[in-house]
Amino acid sequence: MTNTKRLLAAIAAGLLTTTAAFAGDVRIMWYSDGVEGEVLQDLLSRFMEQNPGINVIVDNVAYSVIQEQLPVQLEAQSGPDIARVTNLKAQSQHWLDLTPYLSDAEYWKANFGDQADWMRPDGSEAITGFMTQITLTGGYANKTLFDQAGVAIPGPDATWDEVVAAAKQVADSQQVPMAVAMDRSGHRITGPNISHGAAYIGPDGMPAPVDQGIKDFVTKFVGWNNDGTVNKEVWVSAAGSTYRAAAEDFINGQLVYYYSGSWQVPNFATKIGDNFDWVATGSPCGPAACSGMPGGAGLVAVKYTKNPEEVAKVMEYLASQEIVKEFSERTLFLPAHKGVVAEGLDFQSDNEQVKAALNAFVTASATTAPTALKLPGWRWSDAYYGALVTRVSQVIAGELTLDEAWTRIDQDVAEKVAEATRQ
């Protein structure tokens, strides 16, 4: 590691810690989409009452810290003891195998086994953590605006072109500044790409070159940004692969159709209230599929911890069936725990829009394309996502042509593969 990287890691770590860790301290780096940070803190306060020898410190950070600062810390073999992350597979060499420290490893395999490979090195049987929720990308429509405009919300078989045209009609009718927005994310744009036939994974398991499926949707998306149909600022207001959501625009009633994901449901439930009616719509269709992208945030143990036994106790508590059930019901998240799913949940909301939205995402999961199901556990998915968001943003900003972007995306991914295989 270069001295610069070590210095950046030290600075990043210093932002989150002011004193040296004491024996028994467990630090969790956590980001929130909605109220889950508050729920976590409440659950951990109970844990610490029951385990007075373990002090759990939650560092609540922005998602950008997870994406940009945590990787630097990990490369310097530092950072938190536990982290909530979405970039699970590509960083799996940094996760701790909890197996030797768990009281019942079979419980983890039975209840979290379906996603275990998302967060461990290829070929490994390690138990490194669990998914705090299962997510699926999809759209949200401001139903009030559609109703006022007299435009029907497109159904589950509607194409991307039809959804965007309807949203633009509503925006023009109601004089709303934004018709459509999509989170600035390579993950978010991948569902539409796959729906248009993108492969991502080559026959040898390595990244496939940019293909016609990617070209077809990205070309449309760039065009919608350039003609003002899609909110251009979301994608051009940040650099590199920096994530930016458009949730606040939707919450404020300034956006007709928002493509994001199921994790926004608790956020909308809290912040929109009864200001307007909204519905989850699933993912619009392309010629190949009507697919969103599955995923979620995993809570993983970091192998550089000085307190692996204490870390395992915290993880076992948070992964217990009773706690997963309560966390899911209070946060309005779809759990990954098989036992909790089988038992059923009573989501703590009297908002019928929330329950309908959660059910809509469950229904939409049935149309998830096979390629989309493979990507969360594929080693090179984040390399592809990063290249896509960086280069597509540059095209929208007028810095690259589409043809130049295809070449640069392939080069970016190849560089990531070469860098990883040299290590």
Helices and strands as residue ranges (DSSP letters): H 3-16, E 25-30, H 36-50, E 55-60, H 63-75, E 82-85, G 92-94, G 99-101, H 105-116, G 117-119, E 129-131, E 135-142, H 143-149, H 160-174, E 178-182, H 186-195, H 212-226, H 233-236, H 247-251, E 255-261, H 264-271, E 278-282, E 294-295, E 298-301, H 308-319, H 321-331, H 338-343, H 352-364, G 365-367, H 370-374, G 375-377, H 381-396, H 402-422
